[in-house]
Amino acid sequence: NFGSLQKYTEAGADDIRAYMTEGDTRRVLNSFLDEKMIYYDTYVSRPYIIYRDKTWATELFALWKQVWEKRCVLLVEGTTSRMGRGNDLLANVERVRRVLCPEKDAFAVYEKILQAVKRVVEPDELVLISLGPTATVLAYDLAAAGVQAIDVGQLDNEYDWYRMGVTTRQVIPGKTVAELYEGRSPTVVLDEGYEREVI
């Protein structure tokens, strides 16, 4: 975001420019960065829609799937996120269980979420979190408590768009797409498999 935006689509680059030029954002972010350090790509869970060259997406999604292959997974997500439903993103896991959280403003009940996850997580279970900005803090606090946790961000929506072959963000039936106004209130989809995963 601080250098060339050539690798992004024009819409993706415009979104980055709008964010970076809003108020004091660039200066504030710069104050936290050490130029001698190498930082990981914060778009690690967004390997598709914002890039001009989408050929890497296949390999990147395959690498993501290796992270949870044959693992028991505990998903911590908003009530209508439904990560992995309607696609095969989590098809290679041993088992999925879900902790549902508020779709909006989850940080307002952060302590409740943290304690609930600590209470139900099983040894060697991988926690995948898709819960907006709350996910980053939760992943950190769980890791500090000895739980393997990953903020997977928008990975599920990105995977759906990749499978659809679209080049712009689209509404995904039955799932929240927070980046689209019309995607913030998805239609409820009856799904008994999903209901069984909710703990």
MOZIZI-V151049 format. One record per residue. N is the residue number from 0. RES is the residue in one small letter. SS is DSSP state (a for helix, b for strand, c for the rest). PSI is psi in whole degrees, -180 to 180 (* if undefined). D_CENTER is the distance of its C-alpha to the mean C-alpha in Angstrom with 2 decimals. Layout:
((N,RES,SS,PSI,D_CENTER) (N,RES,SS,PSI,D_CENTER))
//
This chain:
((0,n,c,-17,18.97) (1,f,c,-9,22.34) (2,g,c,-136,24.17) (3,s,c,141,24.49) (4,l,c,19,22.02) (5,q,c,-32,23.81) (6,k,c,-11,21.03) (7,y,b,155,19.08) (8,t,c,165,20.21) (9,e,a,-41,22.43) (10,a,a,-42,20.01) (11,g,a,-45,17.22) (12,a,a,-40,19.92) (13,d,a,-42,21.19) (14,d,a,-43,17.93) (15,i,a,-45,17.89) (16,r,a,-44,21.61) (17,a,a,-42,21.32) (18,y,a,-47,18.88) (19,m,a,-25,20.98) (20,t,c,2,24.26) (21,e,c,119,23.48) (22,g,c,-126,25.94) (23,d,c,17,25.97) (24,t,a,-52,22.39) (25,r,a,-46,23.53) (26,r,a,-44,26.23) (27,v,a,-47,24.18) (28,l,a,-43,21.42) (29,n,a,-33,24.29) (30,s,a,-19,25.90) (31,f,a,-12,23.14) (32,l,c,143,23.22) (33,d,c,115,25.75) (34,e,c,-15,26.91) (35,k,c,-11,28.03) (36,m,c,155,24.60) (37,i,c,127,22.13) (38,y,c,150,18.49) (39,y,c,162,15.47) (40,d,c,116,13.59) (41,t,c,-10,10.87) (42,y,c,20,9.83) (43,v,c,-30,9.31) (44,s,c,14,5.93) (45,r,c,64,8.02) (46,p,c,11,11.11) (47,y,c,-71,12.86) (48,i,c,-33,13.61) (49,i,c,-5,14.72) (50,y,b,142,16.94) (51,r,c,-51,20.60) (52,d,c,106,20.92) (53,k,c,6,18.51) (54,t,c,-24,20.50) (55,w,c,-19,18.27) (56,a,a,-42,15.35) (57,t,a,-48,17.24) (58,e,a,-40,17.71) (59,l,a,-41,14.24) (60,f,a,-37,12.78) (61,a,a,-39,15.84) (62,l,a,-41,15.17) (63,w,a,-45,11.71) (64,k,a,-29,13.66) (65,q,a,-27,16.24) (66,v,a,-40,14.17) (67,w,a,9,14.44) (68,e,c,127,17.59) (69,k,c,25,20.14) (70,r,c,156,18.26) (71,c,b,131,18.12) (72,v,b,136,14.60) (73,l,b,115,13.93) (74,l,b,133,10.83) (75,v,b,114,10.45) (76,e,b,169,9.13) (77,g,b,161,10.92) (78,t,c,-22,14.11) (79,t,c,21,13.35) (80,s,c,-48,9.74) (81,r,c,46,11.42) (82,m,c,132,8.84) (83,g,c,-5,11.23) (84,r,c,139,14.09) (85,g,c,3,16.16) (86,n,c,180,15.09) (87,d,c,22,15.75) (88,l,c,-38,12.40) (89,l,c,19,13.47) (90,a,c,-22,17.16) (91,n,c,11,18.20) (92,v,c,160,17.33) (93,e,c,-44,20.32) (94,r,b,148,19.10) (95,v,b,132,16.22) (96,r,b,154,16.63) (97,r,b,137,14.64) (98,v,b,118,14.94) (99,l,b,137,14.52) (100,c,b,170,14.23) (101,p,c,140,15.23) (102,e,c,-31,13.27) (103,k,c,149,14.47) (104,d,c,42,15.72) (105,a,a,-28,14.41) (106,f,a,-22,15.75) (107,a,a,-23,19.17) (108,v,a,34,19.19) (109,y,a,-49,17.39) (110,e,a,-39,20.33) (111,k,a,-43,20.54) (112,i,a,-49,16.94) (113,l,a,-48,17.53) (114,q,a,-38,20.91) (115,a,a,-44,19.87) (116,v,a,-44,17.33) (117,k,a,-36,20.04) (118,r,a,-37,22.56) (119,v,a,-18,21.00) (120,v,c,138,19.23) (121,e,c,156,21.59) (122,p,c,140,22.78) (123,d,c,7,20.91) (124,e,c,136,18.01) (125,l,b,126,14.59) (126,v,b,121,12.14) (127,l,b,127,8.46) (128,i,b,125,6.80) (129,s,b,89,4.50) (130,l,c,42,7.18) (131,g,c,-150,7.35) (132,p,a,-26,9.75) (133,t,a,-30,10.93) (134,a,a,-39,8.22) (135,t,a,-45,9.75) (136,v,a,-43,13.16) (137,l,a,-43,12.73) (138,a,a,-42,11.67) (139,y,a,-49,14.72) (140,d,a,-37,17.02) (141,l,a,-42,16.37) (142,a,a,-41,16.97) (143,a,a,-25,20.07) (144,a,c,6,21.18) (145,g,c,15,21.04) (146,v,c,131,18.00) (147,q,c,116,15.68) (148,a,b,141,12.16) (149,i,b,131,8.95) (150,d,b,106,6.01) (151,v,c,1,3.45) (152,g,c,-127,1.51) (153,q,c,18,3.36) (154,l,a,-43,4.67) (155,d,a,-45,6.66) (156,n,a,-43,8.08) (157,e,a,-42,8.86) (158,y,a,-41,10.51) (159,d,a,-44,12.41) (160,w,a,-39,13.65) (161,y,a,-47,14.69) (162,r,a,-32,16.58) (163,m,a,-20,18.10) (164,g,c,23,19.26) (165,v,c,161,18.70) (166,t,c,-2,18.75) (167,t,c,158,17.52) (168,r,c,136,14.79) (169,q,c,156,16.14) (170,v,c,140,16.07) (171,i,c,115,14.86) (172,p,c,129,17.43) (173,g,c,2,16.53) (174,k,c,149,12.86) (175,t,c,134,11.63) (176,v,c,89,10.99) (177,a,c,-25,10.99) (178,e,c,-6,12.12) (179,l,c,129,15.17) (180,y,a,-46,17.81) (181,e,a,-6,18.89) (182,g,a,3,15.45) (183,r,c,-13,15.17) (184,s,c,75,17.69) (185,p,c,154,17.19) (186,t,c,139,20.23) (187,v,c,131,20.42) (188,v,c,125,20.62) (189,l,c,124,22.88) (190,d,c,97,21.42) (191,e,a,-36,23.39) (192,g,a,-44,21.28) (193,y,a,-47,18.23) (194,e,a,-37,20.66) (195,r,a,-26,22.00) (196,e,a,-21,18.68) (197,v,b,124,18.36) (198,i,c,*,20.14))
//
